Amino acid sequence: MTERQNRILKILAENQRVEISALAKTLDVSQVTIRKDLNYLEKKNAVKRRYGYAQFGSNEDIGDWMAVNYDIKRRIAKAAAEMVEDGETIMIGSGSCCALLAEELANHKQITIITNSAFIAGHIRHAPYARVFLLGGEYQNSSQVLVGSITSKGAEIFISDKFFMGTDGFTEKYGFTGRDHLRTQTARNMAQQAKQVIILADSDKFLRQGSERLVRAEEVSAVFTDDKILPKMETILREKNVGVHKVPSSGILETETQGCKKAS
């Protein structure tokens, strides 16, 4: 996927529906070029084309969100996977970075994965190694996530070495934030069952704010993000003793061997 195509996805994800003429003007290319890009993205099921405009696949569907900043999210997932050892019990929350992490772990580590994401459970169903437990609860159709008191109660059975979770935003005052009440509450309860809480989020998330607190920064052991995170945000995290691991925001994914710049 080209950088321009990735920018198109980000614009559509933020605005849902954008006219082709507006995309061409914003990206300073012809409408013919935009249409070719949209044709490619539509074949990948990342966008939907309509007469005169295009729209993002879904605001909630993880499969659609995985296409946005895909290479960065893949690097984040690979870097985070290095923290996991064979034999560990891992909780994984919902989100596109989390889905890519689950895929990475299930294909390379002999571990137990507990998740409340039906999407993730389905996504890694053919992976050779991981043992997967899908928590029960109220099913949210759009996000394919199970939430609520039943989900939280089910999580209490397990003693988790690490809980990997996504976030919808971050602020200095409130820490990591979410935008869906039930998903946020369930993730907060799952975090209480883990020895370590680890956030996976591309740097764009540090420019946003959800509607309610997810977890305080002080409750988080580490953050995996990309090197475009604002220095101010990185400083805030480090001052709260959060390990910050940054992956490259550009480059060829296939040739990378290190995965991240380790926090000093």
C-alpha positions in Angstrom: 0.0 0.0 0.0 1.4 3.4 -1.0 1.7 6.3 1.4 -1.0 8.2 -0.5 -3.4 5.2 -0.2 -2.7 5.1 3.5 -3.5 8.8 3.8 -6.8 8.2 2.0 -7.7 5.5 4.6 -6.9 7.9 7.4 -9.0 10.7 5.9 -11.9 8.4 5.4 -11.6 6.9 8.9 -11.7 10.3 10.4 -14.5 11.6 8.2 -16.4 8.5 7.2 -17.6 10.0 3.8 -15.5 12.2 1.5 -16.1 13.3 -2.0 -13.6 12.2 -4.6 -13.0 15.8 -5.7 -12.2 16.7 -2.1 -9.7 13.8 -1.8 -8.0 14.9 -5.0 -7.7 18.5 -3.8 -6.4 17.5 -0.4 -3.8 15.1 -1.8 -2.9 17.4 -4.7 -3.5 14.7 -7.4 -6.0 14.2 -10.2 -9.4 12.5 -9.6 -8.3 9.8 -12.0 -5.4 9.0 -9.6 -7.8 9.0 -6.6 -10.2 6.6 -8.4 -7.3 4.2 -9.1 -6.3 4.3 -5.5 -9.9 3.7 -4.4 -10.3 0.8 -6.8 -7.3 -0.8 -5.1 -8.5 -0.1 -1.6 -12.0 -1.4 -2.5 -10.5 -4.7 -3.7 -8.9 -5.0 -0.3 -12.3 -4.4 1.3 -10.9 -1.3 3.1 -13.3 1.3 1.5 -16.7 1.4 -0.2 -17.1 3.5 -3.3 -20.3 5.3 -4.1 -21.2 7.7 -6.9 -18.9 10.8 -6.5 -17.6 9.8 -3.0 -16.0 7.1 -0.9 -16.5 6.0 2.6 -14.5 4.0 5.2 -15.6 0.4 5.6 -16.8 0.8 9.2 -15.9 2.9 12.3 -16.0 -0.2 14.5 -14.9 -3.1 12.3 -11.4 -4.2 13.3 -10.7 -5.7 9.9 -11.2 -2.3 8.3 -9.0 -0.5 10.9 -6.2 -3.0 10.4 -5.7 -1.5 6.9 -5.0 2.0 8.4 -1.3 2.4 9.2 -1.0 -1.4 8.6 2.8 -1.5 8.4 3.2 0.5 11.6 0.7 -1.7 13.4 2.5 -4.8 12.2 5.8 -3.5 13.5 4.2 -2.6 16.9 2.8 -6.1 17.1 6.1 -7.8 16.3 7.9 -5.6 18.8 5.4 -6.3 21.6 5.5 -10.1 20.8 9.1 -10.1 21.9 8.0 -9.5 25.5 6.1 -12.8 25.6 7.7 -16.1 26.6 6.6 -19.6 25.8 4.3 -20.9 28.5 2.8 -17.6 29.5 -0.9 -16.8 29.9 -1.7 -13.6 28.0 -4.9 -11.5 27.9 -5.5 -9.6 24.7 -8.1 -6.9 24.3 -9.8 -5.7 21.2 -8.3 -3.4 18.5 -6.3 -3.7 15.3 -2.9 -3.7 16.9 -4.1 -6.3 19.3 -5.4 -8.5 16.5 -2.0 -8.4 14.7 -0.2 -9.2 18.0 -2.5 -12.2 18.6 -1.7 -13.4 15.1 2.1 -13.0 15.7 2.0 -14.8 19.0 -0.3 -17.6 17.9 2.0 -18.4 15.0 5.2 -18.4 16.9 4.7 -18.9 20.7 3.2 -21.8 22.7 1.0 -19.7 25.0 -2.5 -19.4 26.3 -4.5 -16.4 25.0 -7.6 -15.1 26.8 -9.6 -12.5 24.8 -13.0 -10.9 24.7 -12.6 -10.3 21.0 -14.6 -12.7 18.8 -12.8 -11.2 15.8 -9.4 -12.1 17.3 -10.5 -15.6 18.2 -11.7 -16.1 14.6 -8.6 -14.4 13.1 -6.2 -16.8 14.7 -8.3 -20.0 14.6 -5.9 -21.7 12.2 -2.7 -20.7 14.0 -0.6 -23.7 15.1 0.5 -22.9 18.6 -1.7 -20.8 20.9 -4.5 -22.2 23.1 -7.4 -19.7 23.0 -10.1 -18.9 25.5 -12.9 -16.6 24.3 -14.7 -14.9 27.2 -18.5 -14.8 27.2 -20.7 -11.8 27.6 -22.9 -9.3 25.7 -21.9 -9.4 22.1 -21.4 -6.1 20.2 -22.1 -6.8 16.6 -20.1 -4.0 15.0 -16.9 -4.4 16.9 -17.2 -8.2 17.4 -16.3 -7.8 21.1 -17.9 -9.3 24.2 -18.5 -6.9 27.1 -20.2 -6.5 30.4 -20.3 -8.2 33.8 -20.3 -11.7 32.5 -17.1 -11.0 30.5 -15.4 -9.4 33.6 -16.5 -12.4 35.8 -15.0 -14.8 33.3 -11.7 -13.0 33.3 -11.4 -13.4 37.0 -10.8 -17.1 36.6 -7.5 -16.5 35.0 -4.2 -15.3 36.3 -2.6 -13.4 33.4 1.1 -12.6 33.0 0.3 -9.7 30.7 -2.7 -7.8 29.3 -2.2 -6.2 25.9 -4.8 -3.6 25.1 -5.5 -0.8 22.7 -6.7 2.7 23.5 -8.8 5.4 21.8 -6.8 8.3 23.2 -4.5 9.7 25.8 -4.4 12.8 28.0 -1.9 13.9 30.7 -4.7 14.3 33.3 -6.7 11.1 32.7 -4.3 8.8 31.1 -5.5 6.3 28.5 -9.1 6.7 27.4 -11.9 4.9 25.6 -15.0 6.0 23.7 -17.4 3.0 24.3 -18.6 2.7 27.9 -19.0 -1.1 28.0 -15.8 -1.9 26.2 -13.9 0.6 28.4 -15.4 -0.8 31.6 -14.7 -4.4 30.5 -11.1 -3.7 29.6 -10.6 -1.9 32.9 -11.8 -4.9 34.7 -9.6 -7.3 32.7 -6.6 -5.1 33.5 -7.1 -5.9 37.2 -6.4 -9.6 36.5 -3.0 -9.0 34.9 0.5 -8.7 36.4 1.4 -6.2 33.7 -0.7 -3.9 31.5 0.8 -3.0 28.1 -0.7 -0.5 25.6 -0.4 -0.9 21.9 -1.2 2.2 19.9 0.1 4.1 16.9 1.1 7.7 17.6 -2.1 9.1 16.1 -3.9 7.9 19.3 -1.9 10.3 21.4 -3.6 13.2 19.5 -7.1 12.1 20.6 -9.2 11.8 23.7 -11.9 9.3 24.5 -15.0 10.0 26.6 -13.9 8.1 29.7 -10.8 6.8 31.5 -9.5 3.4 30.5 -6.4 3.1 32.7 -4.1 5.6 34.4 -0.6 5.9 33.0 0.7 4.8 36.4 -1.1 1.4 35.9 0.7 0.7 32.6 4.1 -1.1 32.4 4.9 -0.3 28.8 3.6 1.3 25.6 4.4 0.2 22.1 4.0 2.9 19.5 5.8 4.5 16.6 8.5 7.1 16.4 6.1 9.9 15.5 4.8 10.1 19.0 5.1 13.7 20.2 8.1 14.3 22.5 5.8 15.8 25.1 3.7 12.7 25.3 6.7 10.5 25.5 8.1 12.6 28.3 4.8 12.4 30.2 4.9 8.6 29.9 8.5 8.2 31.0 8.0 10.5 34.0 5.2 8.1 35.1 7.7 5.1 34.8 6.1 3.8 31.6 8.5 2.0 29.3 8.2 3.5 25.8 9.1 1.3 22.9 9.1 2.9 19.5 9.0 1.2 16.1 9.9 3.0 12.8 7.1 4.8 11.1 8.6 4.2 7.7 10.7 1.7 5.9 10.3 -1.8 4.4 8.5 -4.1 6.9 9.9 -7.4 5.5 13.6 -6.4 6.1 13.2 -5.4 9.7 14.8 -7.6 12.3 14.9 -5.5 15.4 11.3 -4.4 15.5 11.7 -1.4 17.8 14.0 1.1 19.5 14.1 -0.1 23.1 13.5 2.5 25.7 16.6 3.6 27.6 
